[in-house]
Amino acid sequence: MDFKEMVLPAEVLPAERLERMEGWGMSCAGMSYVYRPVNTRGVREILEIARGSGRPIGMRGAGRSYGDASLNSEGMLLDLTRMNRILEWDPISGLITVEPGVTIQQLWQYIIEDGWWPPVVSGTMFPTLGGAASMNIHGKNNFKVGPIGDHILSFQILLPDGQELTCSRQDNADLFHGAISGFGMLGVFTQLTIQMKRIYSGLLDVTAIAVGSFAEMFAQFEQRLPESDYLVGWVDCFASGASLGRGQIHQANYLDPGVDPEPAQTLRVTNQELPDTFVGTVPKSLMWRIMKPFANDPGMRAINFAKYLSSEKLGHEAKHRQTHAGFAFLLDYVPNWKLTYMPHGLIQYQSFVPAENALAVFTEQLRLSQRYGLTPYLGVFKRHRPDDFLMTHAVEGYSFALDFALTATNRGALTSLAAEMDALVVGGGGRFYFAKDSLLHPSTVARFTGEERIAKFQALKTQCDPEDLLQTNLYRRLFPK
Ligand SMILES: Cc1cc2nc3c(=O)[nH]c(=O)nc-3n(C[C@H](O)[C@H](O)[C@H](O)COP(=O)(O)OP(=O)(O)OC[C@H]3O[C@@H](n4cnc5c(N)ncnc54)[C@H](O)[C@@H]3O)c2cc1C
């Protein structure tokens, strides 16, 4: 399509491009003029349309951010999912160059049979690499290998004025460190070159460890850090008293060369894929409907309790081998599980707190949630390390991600609870993650980010996007003029 034909004044942007776009958590949505280019030339032309129309333009990958990070209500949205070609792959060095719409799923499926795995993946395989770089995503190995930005060697970025720059740690280094973590506010990634991780088997050695309290969860994490490749904790947020913070840890380790007798088999994509049925019979596509009647406080209390009991029953430590995809993307096991939160959706609240304060802050967050009668249905606990990207979220410490169900009446209470929890996090030297945020206040962002970083970010924004053409709902909410 020739986008030049479509340079029209704002009031006549074509109505057929108007679509209702939703944040992944289904708690926010807006109407936008959506464009889906297939190449850099198309992106350039759409940026010109935006400039001509006087409307801001935001970017969207797979729309897997929980809140409003990839929404631009009343404005234009550049959906990059059709720019999804793998441009270069070197199975000797493990270097790959991709367009921004390539998903984590496409990536691992493309490289695994050559004995490689993405160094950093999120808990779901559906994000695009443009979206992943923009948020500087972390995995269950963040404490060991840092965020995805640490593995990006270079990228091409298109600025709103049509200029395309190559950025790396050597060239345009400030923009390199700003655009990774810059939530799409500095330019459009059009190509990324990323170093993959060598693996010698399609399996991981996994140990499941039941823990009876938060203190035990922390102690086990600290003890296991030096010997683990991945660590993640699940928390039963309904448990209280001496059991507050109880749950289960999963530790996973790569297999050394020669340990897997059949690596060619285990590395095959078909042997990685998650099964289509649950316990061999129920089609996975039906699972969310079966789970729906339990998506309430009594149901979730029972499910969390049963999960804890079954983890305890396995003994304090249970070992097994699991595929990379099975371990990394457990959340994808039940397709559309978020629909159990219909009709009001869910909000994820994830905070990152330095190790010395994390136990106190997360204990108080759980107590507060229970006191408010807003117990999270899912709690996930991870270890992190700091990185040098400008607007990044990780700290030398821990994160706790809490899924809150929205109802017709609880948004006000949830906002008050989040404000109380924010104060604890900021007081403890912690940070937040824009990919997960829905409720932060600009004053909180200013406090945890610090004046110096914000000034640096704003200077880069003015340099790359002097007309403030690139905007999203999240940007307007958290960085108001
Ligand atoms: C079930 C689930 C589990 C998750 N687990 C994790 C996890 O373990 N770790 C973690 O870190 N995150 C996790 N996430 C969050 C997710 O990884 C991030 O939100 C990621 O950014 C989503 O990528 P996306 O392609 O969907 O981007 P979107 O959500 O569509 O957009 C994210 C941001 O990227 C910008 N953007 C998109 N494409 C480009 C581009 N080409 N150039 C510049 N900017 C662009 C957008 O403007 C927006 O600001 C999870 C999300 C879900 C739903």
The ligand as an ORCA input file, in Angstrom:
! r2SCAN-3c Opt
* xyz 0 1
  C       1.620    -13.587     30.907
  C       2.737    -12.578     30.843
  C       3.957    -12.872     31.433
  C       4.995    -11.942     31.379
  N       6.191    -12.265     31.951
  C       7.198    -11.372     31.936
  C       8.466    -11.685     32.481
  O       8.683    -12.783     32.990
  N       9.441    -10.750     32.427
  C       9.237     -9.529     31.847
  O      10.172     -8.724     31.825
  N       8.055     -9.209     31.294
  C       7.045    -10.096     31.321
  N       5.846     -9.782     30.731
  C       5.700     -8.463     30.106
  C       6.116     -8.457     28.630
  O       7.282     -9.207     28.433
  C       6.412     -7.021     28.207
  O       5.290     -6.238     28.412
  C       6.846     -6.891     26.743
  O       7.244     -5.563     26.529
  C       5.710     -7.243     25.803
  O       6.158     -7.168     24.456
  P       5.106     -6.834     23.298
  O       5.728     -7.191     21.999
  O       3.811     -7.424     23.605
  O       5.079     -5.258     23.402
  P       3.846     -4.285     23.742
  O       3.282     -4.644     25.045
  O       2.935     -4.221     22.569
  O       4.663     -2.913     23.862
  C       5.579     -2.740     24.909
  C       6.339     -1.431     24.702
  O       7.205     -1.573     23.590
  C       7.026     -0.495     22.690
  N       7.367     -1.045     21.377
  C       6.796     -2.111     20.763
  N       7.432     -2.339     19.588
  C       8.423     -1.415     19.486
  C       9.430     -1.130     18.516
  N       9.565     -1.837     17.379
  N      10.271     -0.089     18.734
  C      10.176      0.641     19.853
  N       9.248      0.421     20.809
  C       8.391     -0.598     20.612
  C       5.587     -0.069     22.898
  O       5.388      1.273     22.536
  C       5.430     -0.249     24.395
  O       5.910      0.870     25.088
  C       4.796    -10.690     30.730
  C       3.577    -10.404     30.134
  C       2.555    -11.345     30.180
  C       1.246    -11.020     29.510
*
